[in-house]
């Protein structure tokens, strides 16, 4: 049963995912989308970078986070896309061999139209050492279970 706008509770926190980061995937993603030397040249990265080895592109970290969000929640939610993200931050480099998980906290519900509302949620990605490696606030559009023309004007009870 999909989760609709009405089913989302401000303050709810869910944790999911277990994403194993492989060296091959780090190199493949970076070679295609972010071919900076510290992402694609393990030898040079080991000897010349401040990271002591190759690291995942931040965009790859965002993509892995998105995969865990879809697998853990969004695939079963009545979402119809997003309006963007706020406060996107790369906090700690992600390395081959890391295992990632995410924590998603609902911050706000904003009624927009009779057929949908906006959910603002902070997503934080952690590695196996519980270090926060990535964070963002997503602005996701959720369908309403029963679109009501009056609901868009009378949602004060849903906002906490």
N, C-alpha and C positions, 0 to 999 in steps of 0.2 A: 504494500500500500504506500503510495508516494506521500511524502511530507509536503504539505501545502503551507502557504504563508501563515494561516491561522494556527498551524501546529508548532510553529517555531516560538521558543521562549527566550526572551532576553535574559542573559546571564548564563544560559546553558553552555557547558563546556564538554566537548567530546574529544577523545584521543583515539587515533587510529593510524594504521599503516605500519609496515615494516619493509622498508625499501633498501635492498642491498646495492650499494654503489660499486660497480665494477670498473676496473681500469679501462677495459675495452670500450665501455659505454661512454666514459668521460672523454676519451680520445676521439671517438666517433662523433659525438655531439659537437665537441669543440672544432674538429676539423671541418664540419659542415657549417656551423653557425657562429663560432667565436674563436677563430684560429690565432689567438694570441699565443706567443711562445710558451708561456707558463701553463697553458692548457694543453698544448699539443706536442711539446718536446720534452719528454721525461728526463732525458740526460741533462739538457741545459737547465731545466727547472730544478733538478736535484742540486746542481752546482752553483747556479747563479741567482735563483729566485729567493726572496725572503721567506718563502713557504717551505723550503727544503724538499720540494718535489712537486710533481704535477698536481693541480687542483681542478675541480670541476668549475666550469663557467657558472657565473651567478644565474645566467638564464637557464642553464641546465638544472640548477637547484630549484628555480621557480617551476620548471616543467615537471620535475620529480614530485614537487609539492602538489602541483595540480593533479597529477596522476593519483596520488594518495587521497586527495579531496574527492575526486570522482569515484574512486573505488570504495571509499569509506562512507560517503554520504551523497554526493550530488547525483550519482546515477539513479538513486532511489528517491530523489526530491523532485518536486514539480517546478523545476527551474527552467527559465527560458533565456539564459545568458546572463551576462554581467555588464555593468556600466563602467567597469574599470577597477583599479586598485589604488589605494592610498598608502602612504608611509611604507613603501617597499624598501626593505633593508637586507643587505647581506652582512651578517654579523661575524661569522667564523667560516673560514674556507672548508668546503666539503672535499674530502679526499677519497680516492679509491680505497675500498675496504670499509668505509663507513656504512652504518645502518641507520636509516632515517625513520622518523615517525613524526606525526603532526598532532597539534592541539588546536582545536577550533572553538573559539568563544564568540557567541552571539552578543554583539554590542548594542544593536539598535534595530527597531522595525520602523519603516517609514511607509505609510500608505501612499500610493501613487495614483492608481487608477482603480476603477471598480473590479477589473479582472486581475490585478496584480499589485504586489507591494515589493519594497526593497528591503533586503536584509543586509545589514553591515556586520561583518564578522572578522575578528582578528585571527589569522592563521599564523601559528608559530611552528617552525620545523626544528627538530632537535636531532642530534647525533646520538650514538650509543653511549656517550659519556654525559648525556643530559645537557650538553652545551647547545644553546640556541644558535642555529646557523643561519636562519632566515626568518623574516616576518613580513606580513603585509595585512592590510585591511581590505577585504573584498566587498564589493557592492553588487550583490547578486539579486536578480529579479526572480521572485517566486510567484507562481500563479495562486489565485485564491480558489478555495474549494468550491464555493458558491458565489460567483461574482454578484455583487449587490451594489446598485448605483448609489445607495446612501452610504455604504461602508467607507468609501474614500473620504467622505466628509466627517464621519463619526467614528474615528479610530483611536480616540484619546485613551480608551481602556487598554488597548494593545501596546501602547508605548510605555515603557518603564524607565 
